[in-house]
């Protein structure tokens, strides 16, 4: 599991009931930071790596071309090391998100997700998109977020778990 605080906040071994999950999520991290940590992912020799990120890049004003370039580098590096990458679409923010204008931020998230959907198609990799389950297509539904409007409740992690397990089953892992 490679990502930011959303990845980091889960106890993936417990959630997935597996002892073989390495959590490489770091709060506040951006996709460039993920690239810097790929050696830690590669060193544990996983069969698959779930990659979740992009929302912090958007918040910091990282250009979407750069985010896509970073995600491409991550995919290519994982594949070169015989690791199956699975990207995760960026989850929308709640209407109550206070740090930035949630309407504007979600507009940027939707645009980035369009580009992520194209990237997974071009690279022929799998994608997890939680938005159909936890949003109303405009905002993250409040019951799926803690007070800050961005981080997930246990209910959201159960949805994410289900989606991860589907892919693990499809891949025979």
Buried (B, 14 or more C-beta within 10 A) or exposed (E): BBBBBBBBBBEBBEBBEEEEBBBBBBEEBBBBBBBEBBEEBBEEEBEBBBBBBBBBBBBEEBEBEEBBBBBBBBBEBBBEBEBBBBBBBBBBBBBBBEEBEBEEBBEBBBEBBEBBBEBBEEBEBBBBBBBEBBBEEEBBBEEBBBEEBBBBEEEBBEBBBEBBBEBBEEEEE
